[in-house]
Amino acid sequence: MATKKRRRKRKINKKRVGIVLSIACLVIFLFSTIAIIHNQKQREQEETPVESNLIANTYDWTKLKKDGSFLTYEDDQYTSMQGIDVSAHQEWIDWEKVKNAGVQFAYLRVGYRGYETGVIHKDSYFDYNIQSCIKYGIQVGVYFFSQATTKEEAREEAEFTLREINNYQIDLPVCYDIEKAGEGAGRVDQLSSETWTENAVTFLHIIQNAGYQAMNYNSSNLLEEYFQLEYMQEFDTWVAHYDTEYPNYPYTFQIWQYSCTGQVDGIDGEGTDMDIMFVKKEKTNE
């Protein structure tokens, strides 16, 4: 009779298994350490202002023309686009009428932090507004209304903004808008210019690192009073200055909010924020 061969049980080499597990743990530890170091360096970069020289703008204000609520600009270097900025304060907007009225771009509030509570809220009309702008071919930018008192809060606001815009096409820079409540009642009213600058830089660097252009908004006076402008030149600038022939902000900027009482077909209410964007012309080979 043929005898059956017994299968020999393979002995587990405990020593070899121990070595493999040790190597695996070491690899995991090394990758975790590298990730922590990378994240620390990125946070440092995001929170570190970059100093650069202030550059004067070169706009020729004799080239500025007015047509009703709209402004246009044209010179050898720049042309212009007409825009508005809106939020839930305007409530429901007929964006088809807005488009037909001649509006080419719109800045939409994505969210805001409360003056007193510090709680972050999404703008209740944001999704409707951005979807409508995309539908009717209006170029889109977004802004977050900040009341950040620390770099950590500015980071929270930037991360909120990125989550909300992740599924949308954003054509224009993402903007940081921090404002005083007036009479010292707001969370940021008593902060130093250094803190305003550090918080803005943190927000805007996080936006840049996510692949978007970044822009800082404020009035011409507060830009010079509450920001250390030598640390803000790596970002685009949006200047607000009303009831004037042209803004008194001397340095480079890309958008001018020239009125808060504009009338645009499709938007009800007392008035709309009106904006003109200065667009650099492409050089042509002659």
C-alpha positions, 0 to 999 in steps of 0.5 A: 500500500502507498503511504500518505506523505504527511504535510509538515507544518510550517513553523512561524519564525517569530523572530522574522515576524518581529523584525517585519513589524518593527520595520513597519512601525518605524516606517509609519513613525517616520511618515507621521513625523514627516507629515507633522513637520510638513504641517508645522512648516506649512502653518508657519508659512501661512502665518508669516507675513512677507514684506515687500515695497509699496508700489503706486498705482498708475491709473489715469483718472481722466479716462474714467467715464460714468454711465448711470450707476456704472463706471468704465475705464480705458487707457493704453494698459487697462480696460475695465469690467462692471461688477456688484457685490451682494449678500443675503441683505439683498435677499432674492435677486433676478440674476437674468435681469442683472446680467442683461443690465450689463453686470459682468462680475459679482462678488458674493458673500460666502459667510460671516462671523458675528460681531459679538458672538463670534459664531460663523454663519453661511450666507443664506443666499450663497448657493442660490446666488453662485448657481445663478451667476454661473447659469447666466455667465456672470464671473464669480468671486467670493468674500468672507466677512471676518471678525477674527481676533486670532490667527486660529480664528482666521484659519477657521474662516479660511477653511470654512470658505474653502469647504463652501466653494469647493464644488463651484467654479470661482473665476476671481480672487477669494476675498478677506473682508474685515470691518469694524462694528463702530463705536468699539462694539465689534470683536475686532474694533480694538485690535492692533494693526499688527493683529489685523495684518497677521489675521489677514495674511493667515486667511489669504495664505491658506486660500493661496495654498489651496490654489485660489487667487487671494484679495484683501478688501477694505476702505481706503482709509482703514487699509492705511490705518489698520494694515501694515501694508508692506506685508499685504502687497503679495495679495490683490486689493479691493478698495472701498471709497464712496462719493468721490471722483476717484479713490484716494488710495495711492497704491496698487489695487484691482477693484474699486467699490465706488458706491453703496447706493447703485441701482441695478435692474433685478435687485430691489432695495435702497441700493447696491454696492457697485464695483469696477475692476481694472483689467490689464490688457494683454500685450500684442506683438506688433 
